[in-house]
């Protein structure tokens, strides 16, 4: 009996270690997952809000406060809501506390209000989220009175830091320009002419240092500008295209040379994809490299798609309708009447289709958000080199596609801008956005 009692105590001790300690480790992993997701969400909102499109005066004019300042910061509230959502429960319950702070650079920060930070925050903003779950249940170890009770006050916590990086003016701190090289860029090369800026300089980004030509968020600045882009081609003369400013506010574009086989094309009712160019629009083109800041780092081509790609039955109109689900009437909507902008999910949004959010809910992911390369154009009309030869990309626009017209004209609203000059030498930062978001939490 003594041996059985001793063995029983040993078995219970092993159970305490394997189950109770295992429970704590599992809760720790779940807390880390919640913190990671929340930090990325807040950084994503900073990115698509265009905050980095106002890198020099946002903390002075008060526009940053709308995103991550004030009593109830928009990005902070989104992070807290996601960290405590059902899919991020810690040991089957929401996190007890979630704190969100902001900083600049790759070290994180401790400011609850980002509007108190300096200009460096507008170039490389970081957000740190700490998730804590208290009163975790402890069972077997209670036998040994190792803890105060079944719900003993034992807690776990996890911290994650994410950053949003905008290469525009990244060299202003005395270092060299660090360019970006996003994936899934749409094959519409536009001139470096801002149709909404009547004051010189009229470019989107400076070709020499990558800084934004007209920084700012609504009611002034490039962020929030709405205009149309269309193929500036002569339908009767094969290959006759140019890069010009159309009647303002509008821009022309030329098709980019698409390499590889783009994927992730939706199978929706509006998708009649027939060629590589359409696939690059309606899906994700990860193969084509738009080497920002590299002379001759990209190409255009007028032979791989119809001469007049914006015709009513042309490639562009069909593919854009597929991308934004306009053919089914379930496309997302950008609520741009107030700042910060919000995206309202349409019923064709994959998040709605999967039951994660409801129709008309506010979301941070949308297929209507796309990246467009900016060509190092000079004075319009730009004389282009022969098709298939290299051109220089000096930046990217991140835009929301509002609609595609019957003639293929694409109406867009600028959400952010990223510049990288025409002669960047450093290794580029990769991502799926011209203002990439990533976790920088040490492993």
BAGU-257740 format. One line per field, with one value per residue (C-alpha): residue number from 1; x, y, z. Coordinates in nm, 3 decimals, decimal comma. Layout:
BAGU-257740
i: NUM:...
x: X:...
y: Y:...
z: Z:...
//
This chain:
BAGU-257740
i: 1:2:3:4:5:6:7:8:9:10:11:12:13:14:15:16:17:18:19:20:21:22:23:24:25:26:27:28:29:30:31:32:33:34:35:36:37:38:39:40:41:42:43:44:45:46:47:48:49:50:51:52:53:54:55:56:57:58:59:60:61:62:63:64:65:66:67:68:69:70:71:72:73:74:75:76:77:78:79:80:81:82:83:84:85:86:87:88:89:90:91:92:93:94:95:96:97:98:99:100:101:102:103:104:105:106:107:108:109:110:111:112:113:114:115:116:117:118:119:120:121:122:123:124:125:126:127:128:129:130:131:132:133:134:135:136:137:138:139:140:141:142:143:144:145:146:147:148:149:150:151:152:153:154:155:156:157:158:159:160:161:162:163:164:165:166:167:168:169:170:171:172:173:174:175:176:177:178:179:180:181:182:183:184:185:186:187:188:189:190:191:192:193:194:195:196:197:198:199:200:201:202:203:204:205:206:207:208:209:210:211:212:213:214:215:216:217:218:219:220:221:222:223:224:225:226:227:228:229:230:231:232:233:234:235:236:237:238:239:240:241:242:243:244:245:246:247:248:249:250:251:252:253:254:255:256:257:258:259:260:261:262:263:264:265:266:267:268:269:270:271:272:273:274:275:276:277:278:279:280:281:282:283:284:285:286:287:288:289:290:291:292:293:294:295:296:297:298:299:300:301:302:303:304:305:306:307:308:309:310:311:312:313:314:315:316:317:318:319:320:321:322:323:324:325:326:327:328:329:330:331:332:333:334:335:336:337:338:339:340:341:342:343:344:345:346:347:348:349:350:351:352:353:354:355:356:357:358:359:360:361:362:363:364:365:366:367:368:369:370:371:372:373:374:375:376:377:378:379:380:381:382:383:384:385:386:387:388:389:390:391:392:393:394:395:396:397:398:399:400:401:402:403:404:405:406:407:408:409:410:411:412:413:414:415:416:417:418:419:420:421:422:423:424:425:426:427:428:429:430:431:432:433:434:435:436:437:438:439:440:441:442:443
x: 0,000:0,289:0,436:0,099:0,056:0,406:0,346:0,014:0,184:0,443:0,177:-0,015:0,305:0,374:0,016:0,063:0,373:0,236:-0,116:-0,097:0,237:0,129:-0,185:0,027:0,252:-0,053:-0,203:0,126:0,125:-0,234:-0,153:0,139:-0,085:-0,336:-0,062:0,089:-0,248:-0,335:-0,001:-0,022:-0,378:-0,283:0,019:-0,198:-0,445:-0,156:-0,041:-0,372:-0,473:-0,200:-0,039:0,305:0,196:0,230:0,570:0,680:0,388:0,125:0,216:0,193:-0,135:-0,322:-0,403:-0,210:-0,436:-0,726:-0,540:-0,343:-0,391:-0,652:-0,861:-0,976:-0,724:-0,872:-0,577:-0,560:-0,930:-0,904:-0,606:-0,783:-1,099:-0,905:-0,692:-1,007:-1,200:-1,319:-1,050:-0,784:-0,916:-0,651:-0,748:-1,105:-1,156:-1,074:-0,755:-0,796:-0,599:-0,461:-0,229:-0,120:0,174:0,356:0,711:0,943:1,215:1,278:1,286:0,917:0,795:0,588:0,370:-0,003:-0,064:0,135:0,069:0,325:0,600:0,836:0,861:1,046:0,715:0,581:0,858:0,884:0,594:0,586:0,310:0,356:0,072:0,084:-0,181:-0,235:-0,467:-0,512:-0,678:-0,581:-0,726:-0,480:-0,606:-0,365:-0,101:-0,367:-0,327:0,016:-0,105:0,153:-0,100:-0,364:-0,669:-0,823:-0,829:-0,511:-0,425:-0,170:-0,134:0,041:0,132:0,284:0,414:0,442:0,577:0,491:0,608:0,486:0,772:0,748:1,060:0,968:1,226:1,389:1,721:1,626:1,789:2,131:2,132:2,082:1,745:1,609:1,362:1,063:0,983:0,622:0,461:0,122:0,164:-0,097:0,045:-0,053:0,249:0,150:0,352:0,498:0,241:-0,003:-0,330:-0,463:-0,168:-0,172:0,132:0,489:0,636:0,350:0,505:0,386:0,738:1,068:1,278:1,595:1,525:1,188:1,013:0,642:0,567:0,242:0,242:-0,068:-0,402:-0,751:-0,844:-0,508:-0,234:-0,212:-0,378:-0,747:-0,714:-0,960:-0,902:-0,931:-0,666:-0,715:-0,513:-0,387:-0,367:-0,485:-0,721:-0,644:-0,265:-0,108:0,130:0,049:0,040:0,184:0,198:0,016:-0,217:-0,568:-0,829:-0,787:-0,827:-0,712:-0,400:-0,302:-0,124:0,060:0,054:0,356:0,538:0,408:0,646:0,559:0,210:0,006:-0,212:-0,490:-0,752:-1,104:-1,350:-1,640:-1,918:-1,759:-1,428:-1,364:-0,987:-0,824:-0,461:-0,164:-0,229:-0,580:-0,452:-0,202:-0,492:-0,751:-0,503:-0,161:0,145:0,437:0,676:0,712:0,976:0,921:1,265:1,193:1,480:1,677:1,747:1,577:1,428:1,094:0,952:0,636:0,487:0,208:0,211:0,088:-0,261:-0,503:-0,396:-0,677:-0,696:-0,953:-1,214:-1,555:-1,464:-1,093:-0,875:-0,854:-1,226:-1,303:-1,018:-1,086:-1,452:-1,332:-1,084:-1,326:-1,633:-1,826:-1,989:-2,168:-2,251:-2,071:-1,765:-1,615:-1,671:-1,429:-1,591:-1,384:-1,618:-1,428:-1,074:-0,947:-1,093:-1,283:-1,346:-1,690:-1,701:-1,928:-2,100:-1,840:-1,551:-1,387:-1,414:-1,791:-1,811:-1,624:-1,850:-1,569:-1,738:-2,078:-2,174:-2,110:-1,870:-1,553:-1,248:-0,878:-0,831:-0,983:-0,902:-0,987:-0,664:-0,392:-0,040:0,043:0,400:0,505:0,731:1,017:0,843:0,964:0,749:0,432:0,381:0,662:0,867:0,894:1,175:1,089:0,856:1,044:1,325:1,385:1,221:1,277:1,016:1,047:0,764:0,421:0,069:-0,148:-0,503:-0,855:-1,043:-1,386:-1,522:-1,440:-1,632:-1,784:-1,481:-1,238:-1,154:-1,056:-1,161:-0,926:-0,865:-0,508:-0,452:-0,074:0,236:0,583:0,885:1,234:1,414:1,558:1,890:1,851:2,143:2,039:1,872:1,494:1,232:0,985:0,618:0,274:0,230:0,432:0,413:0,490:0,387:0,580:0,638:0,971:0,926:1,246:1,194
y: 0,000:0,232:0,164:0,223:0,552:0,662:0,560:0,744:1,061:1,024:0,967:1,276:1,480:1,365:1,452:1,798:1,851:1,705:1,847:2,166:2,281:2,172:2,381:2,683:2,632:2,596:2,912:3,091:2,988:3,102:3,437:3,480:3,404:3,664:3,924:3,855:3,889:4,206:4,373:4,292:4,424:4,759:4,791:4,700:4,978:5,223:5,114:5,137:5,458:5,644:5,762:5,702:5,919:6,214:6,136:6,486:6,676:6,423:6,456:6,834:6,875:6,616:6,367:6,086:6,113:5,983:5,655:5,584:5,875:6,026:5,848:5,563:5,516:5,345:5,108:5,027:4,947:4,717:4,538:4,490:4,363:4,108:3,994:3,916:3,763:3,404:3,274:3,420:3,299:3,201:2,877:2,906:3,262:3,612:3,781:3,964:4,269:4,394:4,695:4,867:5,107:5,277:5,368:5,436:5,217:4,852:4,869:4,918:5,184:5,262:5,554:5,490:5,790:5,792:6,163:6,238:6,078:6,246:6,236:5,903:5,737:5,837:5,643:5,328:5,311:5,019:4,891:4,666:4,457:4,277:4,016:3,883:3,610:3,578:3,318:3,017:2,688:2,460:2,116:1,837:2,061:2,185:1,856:1,970:2,321:2,451:2,712:2,893:2,728:2,581:2,931:3,044:3,372:3,206:3,411:3,405:3,694:3,749:4,051:4,112:4,405:4,474:4,749:4,920:5,039:5,313:5,360:5,720:5,948:5,648:5,812:6,138:6,025:6,035:5,677:5,546:5,475:5,128:5,045:4,813:4,535:4,427:4,119:4,090:4,430:4,502:4,540:4,904:5,131:5,493:5,815:5,994:6,273:6,347:6,458:6,597:6,823:7,149:7,287:7,201:6,953:6,759:6,415:6,137:6,074:6,249:6,061:6,161:6,073:5,895:6,147:6,207:6,506:6,609:6,446:6,461:6,303:6,449:6,725:6,797:6,581:6,281:6,038:6,022:6,157:5,992:5,974:5,736:5,550:5,423:5,275:5,564:5,366:5,432:5,147:5,184:5,186:4,873:4,954:5,326:5,408:5,685:5,794:6,123:6,308:6,268:6,536:6,581:6,417:6,115:5,927:5,694:5,362:5,110:4,734:4,584:4,279:3,986:3,698:3,355:3,229:3,436:3,243:3,283:3,384:3,377:3,136:3,375:3,418:3,735:3,569:3,484:3,480:3,390:3,506:3,582:3,956:3,903:3,654:3,911:4,152:3,913:3,706:3,743:3,790:3,692:3,622:3,964:4,178:4,553:4,648:4,986:5,230:5,011:5,154:4,935:4,729:4,664:4,628:4,704:4,514:4,595:4,258:4,019:4,170:4,347:4,675:4,854:4,677:4,917:4,849:4,734:4,373:4,416:4,233:4,503:4,561:4,189:4,113:4,407:4,307:3,962:4,101:4,328:4,105:4,381:4,130:3,969:4,297:4,182:4,406:4,582:4,954:5,221:5,460:5,769:6,043:6,066:5,995:5,737:5,545:5,225:4,927:4,773:4,408:4,306:3,969:3,827:3,905:3,571:3,663:3,694:3,375:3,186:3,326:3,513:3,853:3,968:4,157:4,532:4,473:4,683:4,480:4,542:4,301:4,350:4,237:4,592:4,718:4,694:4,818:5,007:5,083:5,443:5,502:5,755:5,978:6,323:6,581:6,436:6,297:6,062:5,913:5,547:5,311:5,020:4,758:4,484:4,712:4,831:5,124:5,256:5,228:5,502:5,406:5,251:5,367:5,167:5,232:5,109:5,026:5,185:5,075:4,982:5,161:5,023:5,131:4,987:5,312:5,225:5,466:5,452:5,625:5,661:5,490:5,522:5,608:5,459:5,605:5,468:5,711:5,611:5,489:5,292:5,064:4,884:4,544:4,593:4,506:4,250:4,202:4,200:4,576:4,886:4,967:4,617:4,503:4,242:4,107:4,202:4,027:3,840:3,462
z: 0,000:0,075:-0,268:-0,435:-0,249:-0,348:-0,709:-0,709:-0,592:-0,867:-1,132:-1,019:-1,026:-1,381:-1,475:-1,327:-1,536:-1,859:-1,847:-1,642:-1,779:-2,126:-2,085:-1,998:-2,299:-2,524:-2,378:-2,435:-2,802:-2,842:-2,681:-2,920:-3,217:-3,099:-3,048:-3,392:-3,566:-3,377:-3,448:-3,817:-3,831:-3,678:-3,908:-4,205:-4,117:-4,089:-4,435:-4,621:-4,440:-4,626:-4,304:-4,454:-4,747:-4,512:-4,358:-4,265:-4,116:-4,008:-3,643:-3,671:-3,858:-3,653:-3,928:-3,762:-3,458:-3,667:-3,716:-3,402:-3,163:-2,937:-2,677:-2,901:-3,182:-3,487:-3,538:-3,167:-3,146:-3,448:-3,294:-2,961:-3,128:-3,333:-3,038:-2,841:-3,132:-3,112:-3,346:-3,116:-2,780:-2,525:-2,350:-2,478:-2,350:-2,476:-2,361:-2,032:-2,141:-2,473:-2,491:-2,810:-2,839:-3,126:-3,218:-3,509:-3,655:-3,588:-3,209:-3,138:-2,901:-2,595:-2,708:-2,677:-2,904:-3,230:-3,287:-3,017:-3,226:-3,470:-3,847:-3,843:-3,758:-4,100:-4,277:-4,069:-3,819:-3,577:-3,354:-3,050:-2,907:-2,572:-2,498:-2,145:-2,021:-1,645:-1,418:-1,622:-1,489:-1,305:-1,200:-1,109:-0,953:-0,712:-0,524:-0,409:-0,326:-0,567:-0,672:-0,476:-0,630:-0,941:-1,089:-0,926:-1,092:-1,316:-1,634:-1,969:-2,194:-2,536:-2,727:-3,100:-3,299:-3,662:-3,893:-4,207:-4,426:-4,689:-4,898:-4,983:-4,820:-4,651:-4,727:-4,558:-4,236:-4,398:-4,527:-4,877:-5,035:-4,953:-5,234:-5,232:-5,477:-5,427:-5,579:-5,749:-5,917:-6,183:-6,537:-6,590:-6,617:-6,555:-6,598:-6,300:-6,323:-6,042:-6,210:-5,882:-5,809:-6,008:-5,826:-5,924:-5,874:-6,030:-5,998:-5,766:-5,640:-5,690:-5,947:-5,764:-5,400:-5,404:-5,179:-5,231:-5,453:-5,285:-4,940:-4,728:-4,651:-4,702:-4,747:-4,914:-5,059:-5,289:-5,047:-5,129:-5,484:-5,723:-6,097:-6,391:-6,586:-6,938:-7,224:-7,432:-7,754:-8,108:-8,199:-8,569:-8,543:-8,389:-8,106:-8,109:-7,739:-7,525:-7,165:-7,130:-6,901:-7,034:-6,967:-6,590:-6,359:-6,559:-6,662:-6,941:-6,903:-7,117:-7,056:-6,881:-7,005:-6,799:-6,731:-6,599:-6,527:-6,279:-6,037:-5,781:-6,039:-5,903:-6,060:-6,025:-6,279:-6,416:-6,497:-6,862:-6,847:-7,177:-7,165:-6,942:-6,935:-6,802:-6,545:-6,417:-6,357:-6,219:-6,017:-5,860:-6,078:-5,857:-6,146:-6,307:-6,137:-6,122:-5,994:-5,838:-5,859:-6,101:-6,447:-6,709:-6,426:-6,601:-6,950:-7,137:-7,428:-7,672:-7,848:-7,582:-7,555:-7,789:-7,944:-7,762:-7,424:-7,282:-7,550:-7,422:-7,492:-7,426:-7,180:-6,916:-6,862:-6,841:-6,605:-6,372:-6,346:-6,242:-5,990:-5,804:-5,851:-6,023:-6,255:-5,962:-5,792:-5,478:-5,491:-5,191:-5,134:-5,017:-4,772:-4,852:-4,728:-4,400:-4,289:-4,215:-4,507:-4,439:-4,667:-4,659:-4,763:-5,049:-5,048:-5,291:-5,055:-4,959:-4,591:-4,632:-4,835:-4,560:-4,289:-4,111:-4,152:-4,269:-4,581:-4,531:-4,239:-4,232:-4,339:-4,402:-4,694:-5,038:-5,390:-5,498:-5,337:-5,603:-5,673:-5,993:-6,112:-6,185:-6,485:-6,481:-6,732:-6,824:-7,001:-7,162:-7,413:-7,315:-7,596:-7,508:-7,601:-7,833:-7,679:-7,500:-7,391:-7,038:-6,861:-6,510:-6,234:-5,970:-5,738:-5,691:-5,625:-5,388:-5,504:-5,446:-5,766:-5,738:-6,074:-6,431:-6,704:-7,020:-7,220:-6,968:-6,790:-6,433:-6,159:-5,858:-5,525:-5,399:-5,064:-5,044:-5,245:-5,234:-5,412:-5,462:-5,697:-6,035:-5,903:-5,579:-5,496:-5,176:-5,158:-5,191:-4,930:-5,066:-4,992:-5,148:-5,103:-5,195:-4,823:-4,691:-4,345:-4,150:-3,801:-3,651:-3,315:-3,221:-3,235
//
